[in-house]
Amino acid sequence: MRRILTPTGHPAWLATSYADVWQVLSDPRFGKAPLIDCQDSTRSGRLLPGLLFTTDGLEHKALRGELLAAMRLCPSRPLLDGLAEQADSLLSAVGDSGDLVASYASPLAIWAVGTWLGLPTEDWSRCAELSSIVLSINQFPADVVEQAQFELLDYLAGLLACRPERPDLLTALAATAAEPAPLAATVLATGYETMVAGITNAALTLLTHNGFGSWPSSRVDVRRLIDELLRFAPLGGTMRSRCALVDAHVGEVLVGKGEIVLTASWEPAQNRSPTPTPSARSARTTGTSPSAWGSGSAPAPSWR
């Protein structure tokens, strides 16, 4: 546990060990709901209430249930063939421009999320722009971030109010959620940003890391390669914020009521056996536990 300043200049605690991160993310004495009263503490703009990342307990569980029910009605698996075709068609644009994000990761991500939700293709560019603003840390002023949040919610609420039923996630959310627009906005913004970062980090890892010098020759090796990519650049590896509801110890540190704790969840756990060193990892590495976070003695899934 270390005392830090957030990118917006506010004091906070940073938890990095496996034990501390696990405690903060699972201890009911630390919550997300109080973050809505901590304007500009972890990013520009005020967080909105009633979202997956600003609710706790039964309210959060109910929202997750609504979203999972919609995903069961409209799973993403049917998108795989189209996603593969889209990825192939975008590769030539990367070679021409050299911009991995703008020419490949961003259009691939908004295609996947926009198609799954059933958004009109002419709106994809604006949706991607709003998503980036909403999830920015301190790139934009608070009023710009808050306006982007409301614009995204109003846009999705408008679609839900006037569109016919279709076999997409937005229609499924209308059937399963009491308030479908906020859940749709969460899928759109977090899904887009997570995919852009994940695709870019995975591609850069493949291109630059010595352990990934040879391309796999079988489906088994491809799966192992994906496991290793998730270890180096885990999806969902980000700074998760919690606010202390009461005075609470994390390890030997006493976190005061109302203080912010950021959890570092992007690094592999340092389980030194049987996991090899980073330089020794390759597509053929076996006996490893991918997608881990923290710097303690045991690995855990980064999205747990």
Secondary structure, 3 states (H helix, E strand, C coil): CEEEECCCCCEEEEECCHHHHHHHHHCCCEECHHHHHCCCCCCCCCCCCCCHHHCCHHHHHHHHHHHHHHHHHCCCHHHHHHHHHHHHHHHHHHHHHCCHHHHHHHHHHHHHHHHHHCCCHHHHHHHHHHHHHHCCCCCCCHHHHHHHHHHHHHHHHHHHHHCCCCCCHHHHHHHHCCCHHHHHHHHHHHHHHHHHHHHHHHHHHHHHCHHHCCCCCCHHHHHHHHHHHHHHCCCCCCEEEEEECCCEEECCEEECCCCEEEEECCCCCCCCCCCCCHHHCCCCCCCCCCCECCCCCCCCECCC
